[in-house]
Amino acid sequence: MARTYLRRKLGGKKGVRITRWVKLEDDRELKRPLNAFLRFSVDRRATNDFKKIPVGVSGKLVAEEWKALSASEKKKYEDEAAAERVEYERKFEQIYGHPAGSRSRSPSAT
């Protein structure tokens, strides 16, 4: 019933099919953790070194810096990412009742 109402409201005309639904935003939704590279990228962009550089170019520069880091320098970001991943998995199982990524689709759902 709600989908029919939305279809009429958004489509305007009878027979118009809406093929794409807008995802509802919920602040309470559990956010996936950042990986080590993304953590590094956020830190680098926070320094404002890339303020007047286009996003695409700054992304390439950050990626080059990441590749140039030694294993010991990357370890800091990898440890933070691993700790956040463990916390995410704990919260996910607490909320949804099964481990993250463990739910398999039934053959009839495909």
Order of alpha helices (4+ residues) and beta strands (2+ residues): alpha-alpha-alpha-alpha
